């Protein structure tokens, strides 16, 4: 079935530095990728939608200059958290639409990235 | 506005049956997902309902009533490994999916 590989799974960084998270579709082309953030005991909140070859669409309240999204190819989307602060510590997860009705209709999720900013 | 409500926590006993309810009010509706999520992991797909009625898949069943904006996930023969969060999510169209906050299920022996 469709697989999305997400790296790194965990990252600890110092306040003020930048962190890049990658999501790669392994056996299918993902022209669209969704980026979510999930705080403990809370829902998945959509941050932005990345589209291959065009600018990402950000949800209201999400700073596009802080969360840089690049979708340079049909299989790779990246999220860069710039000038990270402790309040950016969260679980970040990507997902790509797929059509595999038998096993995972709708979306394939990456494994998530636990970001801790100290 | 967009709203998805589900209970925060539930506790059930191993071997029993549990029903997790979800109500929704969204601007669009293409279908409703249920996902299972263990702590620190990605959600895994359980079901997708488009039409009214009950869909059964092994120990898990999902029900949808579009007129009532209501769905439930039914888990039978509970096992300890079923302890997880269960997310109700509405596909509002254009791949725009809104997730509920999730229901944390604790299965006790």
Interface residues (C-beta under 8 A of the other chain):
Chain A: X6 X32 X34 X36 X41 X42 X43 X44 X45 X46 X49 X91 X93 X97 X101 X103 X104 X105 X106 X107 X109 X110 X111 X112 X114
Chain B: X31 X33 X40 X41 X42 X43 X44 X45 X48 X87 X89 X91 X95 X96 X97 X98 X99 X100 X101 X102 X104
